[in-house]
Amino acid sequence: MASSKLLPLRAAFAILALPGVVAGVIPWWIQRGTERWPLEVGGFTWLGLLVFLPAFILFSWTVRDFFVKGQGTLAPWDPPKALMAEGVYGWSRNPMYVGVVGMIWGQGVWFRSGEVLAYGALIAVIFHLRVLLGEEPWLAKTFPEPWAAYKQKVKRWGLF
């Protein structure tokens, strides 16, 4: 019972420690002193918000589902207790990672920073390797039958 009372604190810590750093602190740090590339349409860099906001909403939705439905957090040391297969997980097996990369790329556009966009591409590759080498084998072992059915039904990244 004490563990469930601490779940909100564990979730908040996981958000700050992981995506808070990866999709917040590091992109800001990368762009703070760099030459900006001119991705402007008549001076319009607000285009970054069109990428960032949907990605942030997607990420927030997945965190909520992990917390409410899965009784866990996004942290690998405190995962959900159930296979997440509903909601946004019904169209992508990894919508949280899609959201994090989208937030980084949105900031790259907003800041007009090729370096932040390149960092987002690197993070996408790291996430892909993490999913292939760590998460999917763990899910197959932890939830054998539900995972096999889910894997057949839902694509890894949503579109492919």
C-alpha positions in Angstrom: 0.0 0.0 0.0 2.8 2.4 0.8 4.2 1.8 -2.7 0.9 2.9 -4.3 0.8 6.0 -2.2 4.3 6.9 -3.5 3.3 6.3 -7.2 2.7 10.0 -8.0 6.1 10.9 -6.6 7.8 8.0 -8.5 6.0 9.1 -11.7 7.1 12.7 -11.3 10.7 11.8 -10.6 10.8 9.5 -13.6 9.4 12.3 -15.9 11.9 14.8 -14.6 14.8 12.4 -14.7 14.2 10.9 -18.1 12.2 12.9 -20.7 12.7 16.0 -18.7 16.4 15.8 -19.4 16.3 14.1 -22.8 13.6 16.3 -24.4 13.9 19.4 -22.2 17.3 20.2 -20.7 19.6 18.7 -23.5 17.8 20.4 -26.5 17.8 23.7 -24.6 21.5 23.3 -23.8 22.4 22.3 -27.4 20.7 25.3 -29.0 21.7 28.0 -26.4 24.9 29.0 -28.1 24.7 27.6 -31.7 24.4 29.3 -35.0 20.8 29.0 -36.1 19.8 27.7 -39.5 17.1 29.7 -41.3 14.1 27.5 -41.3 11.8 30.4 -41.6 8.7 31.0 -43.6 8.5 34.8 -43.6 10.1 34.8 -40.2 7.7 32.2 -38.9 9.4 29.7 -36.5 6.2 29.0 -34.7 6.0 26.0 -36.9 7.9 24.2 -34.2 4.8 24.4 -32.0 2.9 22.5 -34.6 5.3 19.6 -34.1 6.0 20.0 -30.4 2.4 20.4 -29.1 0.9 17.2 -30.6 4.0 15.3 -29.5 3.7 16.7 -26.0 0.0 15.7 -25.8 0.9 12.2 -27.1 3.6 11.9 -24.5 1.4 13.1 -21.7 -1.3 10.7 -22.6 1.1 7.8 -22.5 2.4 8.8 -19.1 -1.2 9.1 -17.8 -2.0 5.6 -19.1 1.2 4.1 -17.5 0.2 5.7 -14.2 -3.6 5.1 -14.2 -4.0 1.9 -16.2 -0.6 0.3 -15.7 0.1 1.4 -12.1 3.7 2.2 -13.0 5.9 4.8 -14.4 7.8 5.4 -17.6 11.0 4.5 -15.8 12.6 1.1 -16.7 13.1 0.5 -12.9 9.4 1.0 -12.2 7.4 -0.2 -15.3 3.6 -0.7 -15.5 2.3 -3.9 -14.1 0.2 -4.6 -17.2 0.9 -4.7 -20.9 -0.2 -1.3 -22.3 -2.3 -2.2 -25.4 -5.2 0.3 -25.4 -5.6 4.0 -26.2 -2.7 5.4 -28.1 -1.0 2.0 -27.7 -3.7 0.7 -30.0 -2.0 2.4 -33.0 1.7 2.3 -31.9 3.6 0.0 -29.6 5.9 2.9 -28.7 3.9 6.2 -28.7 5.9 7.5 -25.7 9.1 7.4 -27.7 7.3 8.9 -30.7 6.2 11.8 -28.5 9.6 12.4 -27.0 11.3 12.5 -30.4 8.5 14.8 -31.7 9.1 17.2 -28.8 12.8 17.3 -29.6 12.2 17.9 -33.3 9.6 20.5 -32.5 12.2 22.3 -30.4 14.7 22.0 -33.3 12.3 23.8 -35.6 11.3 26.3 -32.9 15.0 27.1 -32.1 16.0 26.9 -35.8 18.7 24.5 -34.7 20.0 21.8 -37.0 22.0 20.5 -34.0 18.8 19.8 -32.0 17.2 18.1 -35.1 20.3 15.9 -35.4 20.2 15.2 -31.7 16.5 14.1 -32.1 17.6 11.7 -34.9 20.3 10.2 -32.7 17.7 9.8 -29.9 15.3 8.1 -32.4 18.1 5.6 -33.2 18.9 5.0 -29.5 15.1 4.4 -28.8 14.9 2.0 -31.7 17.8 0.0 -30.5 16.5 0.0 -26.9 13.1 -1.3 -28.1 14.7 -4.1 -30.3 17.3 -5.2 -27.8 15.7 -4.6 -24.5 12.0 -3.8 -24.3 10.6 -6.2 -26.8 12.5 -9.3 -25.4 11.4 -8.3 -21.9 7.8 -7.9 -22.9 7.9 -11.3 -24.7 9.2 -12.9 -21.5 6.9 -11.0 -19.1 3.6 -11.1 -21.1 4.1 -14.0 -23.5 0.6 -14.5 -24.9 -0.7 -11.0 -24.8 2.5 -9.6 -26.3 2.5 -12.1 -29.2 -1.1 -11.0 -30.1 -0.4 -7.3 -29.6 2.8 -7.5 -31.7 0.8 -9.0 -34.6 -1.9 -6.3 -34.4 0.0 -3.1 -33.7 3.0 -1.7 -35.6 6.1 -0.8 -33.6 6.2 2.9 -34.5 2.6 3.5 -35.7 3.0 3.7 -39.4 5.6 1.0 -39.9 
